[in-house]
C-alpha cells in the first residue's frame, strides 16, 4: 500500500512547468473480457508513448437578456511528455519547455497546479480533476473596449483572479464487450471494428473563484445585471447524465471516436457580489437548475504495435444566477499521441501490482 500511495503522489504533481497524470489503478482482471472480434486488449504488455498536450480552464459570465458575455482564459502551456501503460495502469510525465511557450508578454503569466485524470475501465469511464489557477486574461474584449490603453497585441490581464475546481463525472458503458474507451484514449487496446454504446452516470463538482474586484470590468457594468458582479464565487453542482459514444473504424486501422454526455441537476450558489456604483459587497445565495456537457473526441491510426492520433476531453458546467444570467466554466485537455507497444512483460511492475492486488483481497 505504501508503494501505491507513493506512485499516486508522484503522478499528480503538476506546476507551471510540469504536469503529471495517473489514469487508472491496476486491474488484473481487465484482460480477456472483450469480444476479441471487436477489441484487442494489450494491457498485459508494455505500451509507451510520446505526446504533446495542452490543458484549458475558462470562465464565462453570460447575460442572455442583453446578449453580452465576459470570458476569461488562463495562459496555458504546451506540454511535451512521455509515459507508459501497463496492466490497465497509465502514467504520464510532461514538462512545459520554454521554447514551446513564448506568449507571456501578450497574454500574461498564469501560475497553476493542474491534475486532470481519466479512469477508463472496461465498464466505467470517469473524469477526475483538481486544479487551481491564478492569473487570467480577458478573451472576450480588447483593452480599448474596457477603457485601457492599447499595448501592442497584449490582452487585458488580471493577476488577482484565483480559481479552483474539484470534481468528477462518471458514466457506465452498456456495450462494454464490444467497445473500449482505452483504445482511443490510453492506447493500450485496439478497436478493430466499429462499435458504440449508450452511457449513463452522474457528476459532482465544486468551483470557486476570487478577485480583488468584480469579474465584470467597470467599463461594462451597465451591460450586465448585478447577479453577475461576482467578486467571490462558490458553486456546487450535482446531477445525473446520459449520452452515447461511437467509434468508426475504417480499414481496421483508422478510427474516429465521438462521445457526448449531457447532465442535469442542482446548482448551489453562494456569491459575494460587488454592486456598482458604490461597490458594496452583497451576499447572494440560491439553489437552482444546473447542467453539464461532457465531450470526448479522438481520431488516428491504431494497430497491433503502433498508435498515432489526437484526443480531446472537455467538461463544461453552467448554473443559472437569475432568469437571464448564467455563469459557466470549462476544463479539459487536447493531446497528440505517438505510442508503441512492446511484446514484453515488466517483472518489477508485475511484482508491485500483484502485491497490491493481494493486499486489497486480504
Residue pairs with C-beta under 8 A, 6 or more apart in sequence:
1 356
1 359
3 352
3 355
3 356
4 25
4 352
4 356
7 22
7 91
8 22
10 20
11 20
11 21
11 22
11 91
12 20
12 21
12 22
12 115
12 117
12 130
13 20
14 20
14 112
14 113
14 114
14 115
15 112
15 113
16 77
16 96
16 110
16 111
16 112
17 77
17 95
17 96
17 97
18 93
18 94
18 95
18 96
19 53
19 55
19 79
19 81
19 93
19 94
19 95
19 96
19 114
20 91
20 92
20 93
20 94
20 115
21 83
21 90
21 91
21 92
21 94
21 115
21 116
21 117
21 118
22 89
22 90
22 91
22 117
23 85
23 89
23 90
23 91
23 92
23 117
23 118
23 119
23 120
23 186
24 88
24 89
24 90
24 119
24 120
24 121
24 186
25 88
25 89
25 119
26 87
26 88
26 89
26 353
26 356
26 357
27 43
27 87
27 88
27 121
28 87
28 353
28 354
28 357
30 41
30 43
30 87
30 88
30 121
30 122
31 41
31 43
31 44
32 41
33 41
33 122
33 176
33 177
34 40
34 41
34 122
34 177
34 178
34 180
34 189
35 177
35 178
37 192
37 193
38 177
38 178
38 179
38 191
38 192
38 193
38 195
39 178
39 179
39 180
39 183
39 189
39 190
39 191
39 192
39 195
40 189
40 190
40 192
40 304
41 180
41 188
41 189
42 188
42 189
42 190
42 341
43 85
43 86
43 87
43 88
43 182
43 188
43 189
44 87
44 345
45 86
45 341
45 342
45 343
45 344
45 345
46 84
46 85
46 86
46 341
46 342
46 344
46 345
46 346
47 84
47 85
47 86
47 186
47 187
47 188
47 339
47 340
47 341
47 342
48 82
48 83
48 84
48 339
48 340
48 341
48 342
49 82
49 83
49 84
49 85
49 92
49 187
49 307
49 337
49 338
49 339
49 340
50 81
50 82
50 337
50 338
50 339
51 80
51 81
51 82
51 83
51 92
51 94
51 335
51 336
51 337
51 338
52 78
52 79
52 80
52 81
52 335
52 336
53 78
53 79
53 81
53 94
53 333
53 334
53 335
53 336
54 76
54 77
54 78
54 79
54 333
54 334
55 76
55 77
55 79
55 114
55 116
55 331
55 332
55 333
56 73
56 74
56 76
56 330
56 331
56 332
56 333
56 334
57 73
57 74
57 76
57 112
57 114
57 131
57 133
57 163
57 165
57 329
57 330
57 331
58 71
58 72
58 73
58 74
58 139
58 329
58 330
59 71
59 72
59 136
59 163
59 209
59 215
59 327
59 328
59 329
60 69
60 70
60 71
60 72
60 140
60 326
60 327
60 328
60 329
60 330
61 69
61 70
61 215
61 216
61 224
61 228
61 230
61 325
61 326
61 327
62 68
62 69
62 325
62 326
62 327
62 328
63 69
63 223
63 224
63 225
63 228
63 324
63 325
64 324
64 325
64 326
65 225
65 324
65 325
66 223
66 224
66 324
68 220
68 223
68 224
69 140
70 138
70 140
70 141
70 215
70 216
70 217
70 220
70 224
70 228
71 138
71 139
71 140
72 136
72 137
72 138
72 139
72 158
72 161
72 215
73 107
73 136
73 137
73 139
74 110
74 112
74 133
74 135
74 136
74 137
75 103
75 104
75 107
75 108
75 109
75 110
75 135
75 137
76 110
77 96
77 100
77 101
78 96
78 100
78 101
79 94
79 95
79 96
79 100
80 94
80 95
80 96
80 97
80 100
81 92
81 93
81 94
81 95
82 92
82 93
82 94
83 90
83 91
83 92
83 93
84 90
84 91
85 91
85 186
85 187
85 188
86 188
86 346
86 349
87 349
87 350
87 353
88 121
88 182
88 188
89 349
89 353
90 186
90 188
105 154
106 152
106 153
106 154
106 155
107 137
107 154
107 155
107 157
108 135
108 136
108 137
108 155
108 157
108 159
109 135
110 133
110 134
110 135
110 136
111 133
111 134
111 135
112 131
112 132
112 133
112 134
113 130
113 131
113 132
114 131
114 133
115 128
115 129
115 130
115 131
116 127
116 128
116 129
116 131
116 313
116 331
116 332
116 333
117 127
117 128
117 129
118 125
118 126
118 127
118 128
118 185
118 186
118 313
119 125
119 126
119 128
120 126
120 180
120 181
120 182
120 185
120 186
122 173
122 176
122 180
123 172
123 173
123 176
124 170
124 171
124 172
124 173
124 201
125 170
125 171
125 173
125 181
125 199
126 168
126 169
126 170
126 171
127 168
127 169
127 170
127 294
127 313
127 315
128 167
128 168
129 165
129 166
129 167
129 168
129 315
129 331
130 165
130 166
131 164
131 165
131 331
132 162
132 163
132 164
132 165
133 162
133 163
133 164
134 159
134 161
134 162
134 163
135 157
135 158
135 159
135 161
136 157
136 158
136 161
136 163
137 155
137 156
137 157
137 158
138 146
138 155
138 156
138 157
138 158
138 217
139 155
141 156
141 217
141 220
142 150
142 155
142 156
143 149
143 150
143 151
143 154
143 155
143 156
144 150
145 219
145 220
146 156
146 217
146 218
146 219
146 220
147 217
147 218
147 219
148 156
156 217
158 211
160 211
160 212
160 213
161 209
161 210
161 211
161 215
162 209
162 210
162 211
163 207
163 208
163 209
163 210
163 329
164 207
164 208
164 209
165 205
165 206
165 207
165 208
165 329
165 331
166 205
166 206
167 203
167 204
167 205
167 206
167 207
167 237
167 315
168 203
168 204
168 205
169 201
169 202
169 203
169 205
169 241
169 261
169 263
169 292
169 294
169 315
170 201
170 202
170 203
171 199
171 200
171 201
171 241
171 242
171 243
171 261
171 294
172 199
172 200
172 201
173 179
173 181
173 197
173 199
173 245
174 197
174 198
174 199
174 200
175 195
175 196
175 197
175 198
176 197
178 193
178 195
178 197
179 191
179 195
179 196
179 197
179 245
179 247
180 189
180 191
181 245
181 259
181 296
182 188
182 189
183 189
183 190
183 191
183 247
183 255
183 302
184 191
184 247
184 255
184 257
184 298
184 309
184 311
185 257
185 296
185 298
185 311
185 313
187 302
187 307
187 337
187 339
187 341
188 341
190 302
190 303
190 304
191 247
191 249
191 255
191 257
191 302
192 249
192 252
193 249
193 252
194 246
194 247
194 248
194 249
195 246
195 247
196 244
196 245
196 246
196 247
197 244
197 245
197 246
198 242
198 243
198 244
199 242
199 243
199 244
199 245
199 259
199 261
200 240
200 241
200 242
201 240
201 241
201 242
201 261
202 238
202 239
202 240
202 241
202 263
203 237
203 238
203 239
203 241
203 263
203 265
203 292
203 294
203 315
204 237
204 238
205 235
205 236
205 237
205 238
205 292
205 315
205 317
206 234
206 235
206 236
207 233
207 234
207 235
207 236
207 237
207 317
207 329
208 233
208 234
208 235
209 215
209 230
209 232
209 233
210 231
210 232
210 233
211 230
211 231
211 232
212 231
213 231
213 274
213 279
214 229
214 230
214 231
214 273
214 274
214 276
214 279
215 228
215 229
215 230
215 231
215 233
216 224
216 228
216 229
216 230
218 276
221 229
221 276
221 277
224 325
225 321
225 322
225 324
225 325
226 273
226 275
226 276
226 282
227 271
227 273
227 284
227 321
227 322
227 325
228 321
228 325
228 327
229 273
229 274
229 275
229 276
230 271
230 272
230 273
230 274
230 327
231 272
231 273
231 274
231 281
232 271
232 272
232 281
233 269
233 271
233 272
233 327
234 269
234 270
234 271
235 267
235 268
235 269
235 317
235 319
235 327
235 329
236 267
236 268
237 265
237 266
237 267
237 268
237 290
237 292
237 317
237 319
238 265
238 266
239 263
239 264
239 265
239 266
239 290
239 291
239 292
240 263
240 264
240 265
241 261
241 262
241 263
241 264
241 292
241 294
242 261
242 262
242 263
243 259
243 260
243 261
243 262
243 294
244 259
244 260
245 257
245 258
245 259
245 260
245 296
246 257
246 258
246 259
247 255
247 256
247 257
248 255
248 256
248 257
249 255
253 301
253 302
253 303
254 300
254 301
255 298
255 299
255 300
255 301
255 302
255 309
256 298
256 299
257 296
257 297
257 298
257 299
258 296
258 297
259 294
259 295
259 296
259 297
260 293
260 294
260 295
260 296
261 293
261 294
261 295
262 291
262 292
262 293
262 294
263 291
263 292
263 293
263 294
264 289
264 290
264 291
265 289
265 290
265 291
265 292
266 287
266 288
266 289
266 290
267 287
267 288
267 289
267 290
267 319
267 320
268 287
269 284
269 285
269 286
269 287
269 288
269 319
269 321
269 327
270 283
270 284
270 285
271 283
271 284
271 285
271 321
272 281
272 282
272 283
272 284
273 281
273 282
273 283
273 284
274 280
274 281
274 282
275 281
275 282
284 321
286 321
288 319
288 320
289 319
289 320
290 317
290 318
290 319
290 320
291 317
291 318
292 315
292 316
292 317
292 318
293 314
293 315
293 316
294 314
294 315
294 316
295 312
295 313
295 314
295 316
296 311
296 312
296 313
296 314
297 311
297 312
298 309
298 310
298 311
298 312
299 309
299 310
300 307
300 308
300 309
300 310
300 337
301 307
301 308
301 309
302 309
304 341
305 340
305 341
306 339
306 340
306 341
307 337
307 338
307 339
307 340
307 341
308 337
308 338
308 339
309 336
309 337
310 334
310 335
310 336
310 337
311 334
311 335
311 337
312 332
312 333
312 334
312 335
313 332
313 333
313 334
314 330
314 331
314 332
315 330
315 331
315 332
316 328
316 329
316 330
317 328
317 329
317 330
318 326
318 327
318 328
319 326
319 327
319 328
320 326
321 327
